[in-house]
Amino acid sequence: MTHPLFDRITIEPEKCGGRPCLRGLRIRVKDVLDLLSHGASHAEIIEDHPELEEDDIRAALAWAAAQAGHRVLIAA
């Protein structure tokens, strides 16, 4: 998976149980996606989490899109 914003996604075993986070912060990609799915705007997310940047939100969306595109193998 390569995307210009993926360098903003960090995975560190000692932070958030190794789940994907944004720029080493303790804000998981999932947290941003949850906020977006509940109708929060980018501006609202940044207002509530001023350490985030617009590109962090775009990176979370790009990461989710890439994850959704993985093949699923079903055993017959």
Long-range contacts (C-beta under 8 A, 24 or more apart in sequence): 1-66, 3-59, 3-62, 3-63, 3-66, 5-55, 5-58, 5-59, 5-62, 6-59, 6-62, 6-63, 6-66, 8-55, 8-56, 8-59, 9-59, 9-60, 9-63, 20-63, 22-52, 22-56, 22-59, 22-60, 23-56, 25-51, 25-52, 27-51, 27-52, 27-56, 29-59, 29-60, 29-63, 29-64, 32-56, 32-57, 32-60, 33-60, 33-61, 33-64, 36-60, 36-61
